[in-house]
Amino acid sequence: DAKTTQPPSMDCAEGRAANLPCNHSTISGNEYVYWYRQIHSQGPQYIIHGLKNNETNEMASLIITEDRKSSTLILPHATLRDTAVYYCSRYNQGGKLIFGQGTELSVKP
Amino acid sequence: NAGVTQTPKFQVLKTGQSMTLQCAQDMNHEYMSWYRQDPGMGLRLIHYSVGAGITDQGEVPNGYNVSRSTTEDFPLRLLSAAPSQTSVYFCASNRGRTGELFFGEGSRLTVL
């Protein structure tokens, strides 16, 4: 199955780190892990991606396990504006980006 | 740049009617995709294209046709709409080697 697996929902306190897990145990060697978020009913927005190594950008960090079977998206200091649905997805550079079911993150004051 | 533009934003159809959802991008991206989003189902890939004249099926292609005659446009056709096609449809584009997709604002379709 090319899908990823994520918990359906999570809560996080404002100002704390939000750690969103994703299982992709069947990922192929040439597939990248991509994370997106969707606020309300807008189109999804790209956050970060990685292949093997951990990655960091201005929005988030991505930790990929050594066996590549799972990853964690980290929002270091969650704000109320980070409340959204976060999608973990797989991309093989052949044009197919396959989304998981997503995690609905609620950041609470 | 306008990015990815979808039209119409809202549409109501009767069962059996046909229609085309339009998608245009002005970023000169090689790849384009169509997704549908249903409650609790996340986003599912319908069809995608890696260049003009080249299309391929995604996860849920039945009931939909696509063509890619230009780099800029990627229309999605429903030949005979069914209530099961009630959904929000998103078009996206990206440069081929990267999975950083740029999405349109979505088209909400209701089939009665």
Contacts between the chains, C-beta under 8 A, distances in Angstrom:
chain1	res1	chain2	res2	distance
A	32	B	99	5.9
A	34	B	99	4.7
A	34	B	100	7.5
A	36	B	101	7.8
A	41	B	88	6.7
A	41	B	106	6.6
A	42	B	105	6.8
A	42	B	106	7.5
A	43	B	4	7.7
A	43	B	90	5.5
A	43	B	92	7.4
A	43	B	103	2.9
A	43	B	104	5.8
A	43	B	105	5.9
A	43	B	106	6.0
A	44	B	43	6.9
A	44	B	90	7.5
A	44	B	101	7.5
A	44	B	103	5.5
A	45	B	103	7.5
A	46	B	100	4.6
A	46	B	101	6.7
A	46	B	102	7.9
A	49	B	98	7.9
A	49	B	99	6.3
A	49	B	100	7.1
A	87	B	42	6.6
A	87	B	43	7.1
A	89	B	99	7.4
A	91	B	99	3.1
A	93	B	96	7.3
A	93	B	97	5.6
A	93	B	98	7.9
A	93	B	99	7.4
A	94	B	50	7.4
A	95	B	31	4.9
A	95	B	33	7.2
A	95	B	48	4.9
A	95	B	49	7.4
A	95	B	50	4.6
A	95	B	56	7.1
A	95	B	96	7.1
A	96	B	45	6.4
A	96	B	48	6.2
A	96	B	58	6.6
A	97	B	33	7.0
A	97	B	45	7.1
A	97	B	92	8.0
A	97	B	94	7.9
A	97	B	99	5.0
A	97	B	101	5.9
A	98	B	45	6.3
A	98	B	59	7.0
A	99	B	35	7.7
A	99	B	42	5.0
A	99	B	43	4.4
A	99	B	44	7.5
A	99	B	45	7.8
A	100	B	42	6.3
A	101	B	40	7.7
A	101	B	41	7.4
A	101	B	42	4.5
A	102	B	42	5.1
